[in-house]
Amino acid sequence: MTISGQVFDAVLSDLDGVIRFYDMAVLEQLEAESGLPRGSTAEIAFAPATDLPLMRGEITKEQWIDSIARGLADRVPWERGRALGTTLAETKFRADDAVVGLLRQVRAAGLPVLLVTNATPWLADDLALLGLTGPSGVFDAVISSADLGVTKPGRRIYEVAAERAGADPGRCLFVDDRQENVAAAEALGMTGLLYREPADLRAVLAPLL
């Protein structure tokens, strides 16, 4: 298929911010009760020093929670910090039905769809909760940073994704909500889509769907 003059034979999609979205209400309530500004826990949890070891599969969920508690230790007691970290780790999430529907249409049209994500070691459990695995699964393959030991925007994760798709990088469409990840894919010759809403994906897939 031709997309904006580019030819592609596979669709590679990010997870968080494209397919999966979180309900932060419980965490925000706990932060307010703790006298913390909204987003304080995530600021610590997703800082590179805290987050990257998890995304590379180097630490467990409990170790990640402990690192969040350490990062909050100057603002809240240790047990409260662990409670905040645990709440974040167990935050409820949902899949965007519109995006999932579009990806299912891509597969029905005969193109492989791969998930390419900076993920926790428990990604498989999360995908099952989202209903994206098993007989009704959406992905032909899952490329997880926690399994590979390399995170986006590292070049290797994109190369592996193209290899698993059986497609030349120049024939892959890569969808992500972070500019640096899209730029890295484009540097390999992929067609990049900086995702903001389902209409973005629907528009780029229009010639196919």
Residue frames relative to the residue before (quaternion, step in Angstrom):
aa qw qx qy qz dx dy dz
M 1.0000 0.0000 0.0000 0.0000 0.00 0.00 0.00
T 0.3236 -0.7402 0.5587 0.1878 3.56 -1.13 0.65
I 0.0271 -0.7816 0.6224 -0.0316 3.55 -0.78 1.12
S 0.8257 -0.1436 0.0499 0.5433 3.58 -0.49 1.21
G 0.7401 -0.4045 0.2172 0.4913 3.57 0.96 0.86
Q 0.6392 0.5037 -0.3264 0.4808 3.60 1.25 -0.10
V 0.2998 -0.7367 0.5783 0.1817 3.55 -1.09 0.73
F 0.0541 0.8086 -0.5853 0.0255 3.60 -0.92 0.84
D 0.2289 -0.7824 0.5724 0.0880 3.50 -1.20 0.73
A 0.7684 0.1985 -0.1473 0.5903 3.61 1.26 0.15
V 0.2534 -0.7373 0.6056 0.1593 3.54 -1.24 0.57
L 0.1107 -0.7815 0.6138 0.0147 3.55 -0.78 1.13
S 0.0362 -0.8412 0.5383 -0.0344 3.58 -0.58 1.13
D 0.4634 -0.6216 0.5687 0.2747 3.48 -1.25 0.70
L 0.4469 -0.6759 0.5106 0.2875 3.58 -1.30 0.24
D 0.7947 0.3002 -0.1696 0.4996 3.60 0.30 -1.25
G 0.7920 0.2579 -0.2298 0.5035 3.53 -0.87 1.01
V 0.7150 0.3331 -0.2381 0.5666 3.56 1.33 -0.09
I 0.8022 0.1843 -0.0702 0.5636 3.56 0.76 -1.10
R 0.8027 0.2636 -0.1145 0.5226 3.59 0.87 -0.97
F 0.0326 -0.7835 0.6203 -0.0154 3.53 -1.07 0.91
Y 0.3579 -0.7714 0.5082 0.1362 3.54 -1.09 0.87
D 0.3133 -0.6927 0.6141 0.2115 3.54 -1.28 0.54
M 0.1414 -0.8485 0.5088 0.0329 3.57 -0.22 1.31
A 0.3480 0.7886 -0.4676 0.1959 3.61 1.25 0.04
V 0.6717 0.4942 -0.3168 0.4519 3.63 0.84 -0.91
L 0.6612 0.4981 -0.3095 0.4679 3.59 0.93 -0.86
E 0.6552 0.5110 -0.3210 0.4545 3.58 0.92 -0.84
Q 0.6232 0.5268 -0.3370 0.4697 3.60 1.05 -0.69
L 0.6689 0.4905 -0.2973 0.4729 3.59 0.94 -0.87
E 0.6174 0.5258 -0.3433 0.4738 3.59 1.05 -0.67
A 0.6486 0.5154 -0.3199 0.4596 3.58 0.93 -0.86
E 0.6633 0.4997 -0.2984 0.4704 3.58 0.98 -0.87
S 0.6902 0.4661 -0.2616 0.4878 3.57 1.19 -0.56
G 0.4985 -0.6753 0.4106 0.3563 3.58 1.29 -0.02
L 0.5183 0.6341 -0.4095 0.4019 3.57 1.21 0.52
P 0.5199 -0.6076 0.4848 0.3543 3.60 -1.09 0.60
R 0.6022 -0.5581 0.4294 0.3761 3.55 -1.15 0.60
G 0.7809 0.3135 -0.2438 0.4821 3.57 -0.91 0.92
S 0.4371 0.7217 -0.4508 0.2912 3.59 1.24 -0.10
T 0.6652 0.5081 -0.3090 0.4515 3.58 0.94 -0.86
A 0.6698 0.4937 -0.2987 0.4674 3.57 0.89 -0.91
E 0.5957 0.5739 -0.3637 0.4283 3.59 1.05 -0.71
I 0.6819 0.4482 -0.2720 0.5100 3.58 1.01 -0.82
A 0.6920 0.5260 -0.2868 0.4028 3.56 0.79 -1.06
F 0.7874 0.3260 -0.1617 0.4976 3.57 0.97 -0.83
A 0.3569 0.6824 -0.5308 0.3539 3.57 1.20 0.46
P 0.6261 -0.5913 0.3369 0.3806 3.63 -0.90 0.80
A 0.6634 0.5196 -0.3267 0.4280 3.61 0.88 -0.84
T 0.7038 0.4340 -0.2510 0.5033 3.59 1.14 -0.63
D 0.7520 0.4583 -0.2043 0.4274 3.52 0.89 -1.03
L 0.6662 0.5552 -0.3267 0.3758 3.60 0.82 -0.93
P 0.6300 0.5163 -0.3690 0.4476 3.65 0.90 -0.67
L 0.6372 0.5125 -0.3252 0.4749 3.59 1.07 -0.70
M 0.6866 0.4956 -0.2866 0.4482 3.57 0.87 -0.98
R 0.6867 0.4432 -0.2822 0.5024 3.60 1.19 -0.49
G 0.5171 -0.6765 0.3961 0.3436 3.57 1.28 0.12
E 0.4455 0.7290 -0.4199 0.3064 3.57 1.22 0.43
I 0.7762 0.2133 -0.1244 0.5801 3.60 1.22 -0.41
T 0.5074 -0.6419 0.4883 0.3035 3.55 -1.29 0.38
K 0.6920 -0.4393 0.3588 0.4466 3.54 -1.33 0.07
E 0.6603 0.5112 -0.3133 0.4522 3.61 0.91 -0.87
Q 0.6527 0.4999 -0.3171 0.4727 3.58 0.99 -0.75
W 0.6206 0.5278 -0.3376 0.4715 3.57 1.09 -0.69
I 0.6441 0.5144 -0.3171 0.4689 3.57 0.95 -0.87
D 0.6369 0.5216 -0.3253 0.4652 3.58 0.98 -0.80
S 0.6596 0.5036 -0.3170 0.4593 3.59 0.98 -0.80
I 0.6068 0.5278 -0.3498 0.4804 3.58 1.13 -0.59
A 0.6463 0.5191 -0.3152 0.4620 3.57 0.95 -0.89
R 0.6386 0.5156 -0.3295 0.4666 3.60 0.99 -0.77
G 0.6676 0.5144 -0.3021 0.4454 3.56 0.99 -0.82
L 0.7188 0.4156 -0.2334 0.5061 3.57 1.20 -0.55
A 0.4196 0.7736 -0.4200 0.2216 3.57 1.31 -0.21
D 0.6713 0.4894 -0.3156 0.4585 3.60 1.10 -0.52
R 0.7236 0.4217 -0.2369 0.4924 3.59 1.29 -0.11
V 0.7918 0.0851 -0.0412 0.6034 3.59 1.12 -0.62
P 0.6162 -0.5325 0.4098 0.4108 3.62 -1.18 0.40
W 0.6913 -0.5135 0.3267 0.3894 3.55 -1.23 0.60
E 0.6927 0.4802 -0.2962 0.4492 3.59 0.78 -0.97
R 0.6351 0.5022 -0.3395 0.4787 3.59 1.04 -0.65
G 0.6270 0.5355 -0.3324 0.4579 3.58 1.03 -0.74
R 0.6521 0.4946 -0.3115 0.4828 3.57 1.04 -0.79
A 0.6245 0.5326 -0.3402 0.4589 3.57 1.04 -0.72
L 0.6460 0.5055 -0.3180 0.4754 3.58 1.00 -0.79
G 0.6648 0.5034 -0.3018 0.4620 3.57 0.93 -0.89
T 0.6523 0.5113 -0.3091 0.4664 3.56 0.99 -0.82
T 0.6345 0.5286 -0.3243 0.4613 3.56 1.00 -0.83
L 0.6464 0.5035 -0.3212 0.4748 3.57 0.98 -0.81
A 0.6729 0.5123 -0.2995 0.4417 3.59 0.88 -0.95
E 0.7641 0.3507 -0.1786 0.5111 3.58 1.12 -0.64
T 0.2851 0.7878 -0.4988 0.2222 3.56 1.26 0.37
K 0.4832 -0.6678 0.4892 0.2849 3.56 -0.98 0.89
F 0.0500 -0.7982 0.6003 0.0047 3.54 -1.12 0.70
R 0.1821 -0.7660 0.6091 0.0947 3.53 -1.32 0.33
A 0.4114 -0.6656 0.5564 0.2795 3.53 -1.31 0.33
D 0.4428 -0.6573 0.5392 0.2849 3.56 -1.11 0.69
D 0.3819 -0.7669 0.4712 0.2098 3.56 -0.38 1.24
A 0.6223 0.5526 -0.3526 0.4278 3.59 1.04 -0.70
V 0.6782 0.4759 -0.2905 0.4787 3.58 0.92 -0.90
V 0.6374 0.5213 -0.3294 0.4621 3.57 0.94 -0.87
G 0.6446 0.5290 -0.3182 0.4510 3.57 0.98 -0.82
L 0.6495 0.5101 -0.3161 0.4670 3.58 0.98 -0.80
L 0.6655 0.4959 -0.3065 0.4660 3.58 0.95 -0.84
R 0.6127 0.5285 -0.3512 0.4711 3.58 1.07 -0.64
Q 0.6382 0.5211 -0.3260 0.4636 3.58 1.02 -0.75
V 0.6089 0.5479 -0.3469 0.4569 3.57 1.06 -0.74
R 0.6727 0.4850 -0.2971 0.4733 3.58 0.90 -0.91
A 0.6410 0.5289 -0.3236 0.4525 3.56 1.01 -0.81
A 0.6605 0.4965 -0.2960 0.4792 3.57 1.19 -0.59
G 0.6246 -0.6012 0.3100 0.3904 3.57 1.30 0.03
L 0.5784 0.5674 -0.3929 0.4350 3.60 1.23 0.11
P 0.4575 -0.6629 0.5069 0.3070 3.61 -1.01 0.72
V 0.1749 -0.7539 0.6269 0.0898 3.54 -1.15 0.78
L 0.0502 -0.8098 0.5844 -0.0116 3.58 -0.68 1.10
L 0.3378 -0.6951 0.5964 0.2166 3.54 -1.16 0.70
V 0.0207 -0.7813 0.6231 -0.0287 3.57 -0.83 1.04
T 0.1878 0.8400 -0.4647 0.2077 3.55 -0.04 1.30
N 0.3997 -0.6185 0.6122 0.2878 3.50 -1.26 0.59
A 0.0593 0.8647 -0.4786 0.1400 3.54 -0.07 1.33
T 0.5208 -0.5985 0.5100 0.3324 3.51 -1.35 0.34
P 0.6452 -0.5306 0.3701 0.4065 3.61 -1.21 0.32
W 0.6963 0.4468 -0.2812 0.4862 3.62 1.20 -0.33
L 0.1923 0.8208 -0.5143 0.1573 3.58 1.16 0.58
A 0.6398 0.5501 -0.3445 0.4116 3.60 0.86 -0.88
D 0.6460 0.5101 -0.3185 0.4701 3.57 1.00 -0.80
D 0.6528 0.5186 -0.3138 0.4543 3.58 0.97 -0.85
L 0.6548 0.5104 -0.3183 0.4576 3.58 0.94 -0.84
A 0.6267 0.5254 -0.3363 0.4670 3.56 1.06 -0.71
L 0.6462 0.5146 -0.3164 0.4664 3.59 0.98 -0.83
L 0.6735 0.4845 -0.2858 0.4795 3.57 1.11 -0.66
G 0.4465 -0.7059 0.4425 0.3263 3.57 1.26 -0.22
L 0.5003 0.6857 -0.3966 0.3495 3.57 1.21 0.50
T 0.6711 0.4382 -0.3062 0.5136 3.60 1.26 0.21
G 0.6599 0.5072 -0.3702 0.4126 3.56 -1.29 0.00
P 0.8170 -0.2633 0.1772 0.4814 3.57 -1.25 -0.35
S 0.7358 0.3756 -0.2220 0.5180 3.58 1.12 -0.62
G 0.2782 0.8069 -0.4830 0.1955 3.57 1.23 0.41
V 0.4275 -0.7151 0.5090 0.2161 3.51 -1.27 0.52
F 0.7752 0.4007 -0.1768 0.4552 3.58 1.03 -0.78
D 0.4243 -0.6763 0.5452 0.2557 3.53 -1.13 0.75
A 0.7798 -0.0461 0.0272 0.6238 3.58 1.20 -0.51
V 0.2422 -0.7444 0.6065 0.1395 3.54 -1.26 0.55
I 0.1123 -0.7732 0.6233 0.0336 3.56 -0.73 1.13
S 0.0315 -0.8282 0.5566 -0.0574 3.55 -0.27 1.34
S 0.4976 -0.6622 0.4744 0.2981 3.57 -0.89 0.92
A 0.6325 0.5499 -0.3349 0.4305 3.59 1.06 -0.74
D 0.6642 0.4652 -0.2964 0.5045 3.59 1.15 -0.57
L 0.7245 0.4576 -0.2354 0.4586 3.55 0.94 -0.94
G 0.3530 -0.7435 0.4912 0.2853 3.57 1.11 -0.69
V 0.6718 0.4023 -0.2765 0.5571 3.56 1.32 0.33
T 0.2240 -0.7908 0.5584 0.1122 3.58 -0.87 0.94
K 0.5393 -0.5351 0.5206 0.3897 3.53 -1.31 0.33
P 0.6101 -0.1498 -0.7750 -0.0683 1.62 -2.05 1.40
G 0.2201 0.7877 -0.5443 0.1867 3.61 0.99 0.71
R 0.5795 -0.6471 0.3791 0.3190 3.56 -0.85 1.02
R 0.6526 0.5776 -0.3337 0.3593 3.59 0.87 -0.95
I 0.6391 0.5446 -0.3486 0.4164 3.62 0.96 -0.79
Y 0.6464 0.5017 -0.3158 0.4804 3.59 1.10 -0.66
E 0.6337 0.5321 -0.3277 0.4560 3.56 1.01 -0.81
V 0.6504 0.5081 -0.3109 0.4712 3.57 0.96 -0.88
A 0.6400 0.5350 -0.3280 0.4434 3.58 0.96 -0.86
A 0.6662 0.4893 -0.3058 0.4724 3.59 0.91 -0.88
E 0.6300 0.5325 -0.3299 0.4590 3.57 1.02 -0.81
R 0.6843 0.4819 -0.2879 0.4654 3.57 0.89 -0.93
A 0.6497 0.5075 -0.3091 0.4741 3.57 1.15 -0.62
G 0.3590 -0.7361 0.4909 0.2972 3.55 1.21 -0.47
A 0.6035 0.5535 -0.3408 0.4618 3.55 1.17 0.60
D 0.5284 -0.5854 0.5043 0.3518 3.53 -1.20 0.54
P 0.5870 -0.5915 0.3985 0.3831 3.65 -0.94 0.72
G 0.6574 0.5310 -0.3108 0.4350 3.57 1.02 -0.73
R 0.7007 0.4133 -0.2648 0.5178 3.58 1.29 -0.14
C 0.5605 0.5876 -0.3829 0.4404 3.59 1.27 0.45
L 0.2548 -0.7020 0.6417 0.1747 3.53 -1.19 0.71
F 0.1021 -0.8025 0.5874 0.0233 3.57 -0.75 1.08
V 0.1176 -0.8105 0.5738 0.0029 3.58 -0.75 1.14
D 0.1850 0.7727 -0.5818 0.1737 3.59 -0.71 1.08
D 0.4221 -0.7145 0.4984 0.2507 3.58 -1.17 0.53
R 0.6607 0.4622 -0.3097 0.5039 3.61 1.25 0.11
Q 0.5062 -0.6979 0.4249 0.2759 3.54 -0.74 1.14
E 0.6638 0.5178 -0.3300 0.4270 3.60 0.89 -0.85
N 0.6463 0.5121 -0.3231 0.4644 3.58 1.10 -0.64
V 0.6344 0.5111 -0.3179 0.4850 3.56 1.05 -0.76
A 0.6502 0.5263 -0.3184 0.4459 3.58 0.93 -0.89
A 0.6455 0.5184 -0.3227 0.4588 3.59 1.00 -0.79
A 0.6384 0.5114 -0.3236 0.4756 3.58 1.03 -0.77
E 0.6668 0.5010 -0.3040 0.4605 3.57 0.93 -0.88
A 0.6011 0.5688 -0.3563 0.4338 3.60 1.11 -0.61
L 0.6745 0.4560 -0.2782 0.5096 3.57 1.25 -0.46
G 0.6191 -0.5680 0.3320 0.4287 3.55 1.30 -0.03
M 0.4718 0.6701 -0.4509 0.3535 3.59 1.25 0.05
T 0.4540 -0.6053 0.5621 0.3340 3.54 -1.31 0.32
G 0.1636 -0.8249 0.5379 0.0596 3.59 -0.61 1.11
L 0.0944 -0.7609 0.6388 0.0629 3.54 -1.14 0.76
L 0.2365 -0.7403 0.6151 0.1327 3.57 -0.69 1.13
Y 0.2474 -0.8349 0.4825 0.0946 3.55 -0.22 1.36
R 0.0348 -0.7854 0.6178 0.0145 3.55 -1.08 0.84
E 0.7917 -0.0760 0.0800 0.6009 3.61 1.06 -0.72
P 0.7018 -0.4861 0.3013 0.4248 3.61 -1.19 0.42
A 0.5948 0.5844 -0.3715 0.4083 3.58 1.05 -0.66
D 0.5865 0.5714 -0.3727 0.4366 3.60 1.11 -0.61
L 0.6969 0.4607 -0.2652 0.4815 3.56 0.87 -0.98
R 0.6335 0.5390 -0.3323 0.4447 3.56 0.97 -0.86
A 0.6632 0.5177 -0.3108 0.4422 3.59 0.95 -0.86
V 0.7065 0.4575 -0.2857 0.4582 3.60 0.85 -0.89
L 0.6938 0.4494 -0.2703 0.4935 3.59 1.20 -0.50
A 0.3892 0.7761 -0.4461 0.2171 3.60 1.26 -0.21
P 0.6604 0.5019 -0.3501 0.4352 3.67 0.84 -0.75
L 0.6803 0.4724 -0.2857 0.4821 3.58 1.16 -0.54
L 0.7813 0.3851 -0.1815 0.4565 3.56 0.81 -1.05
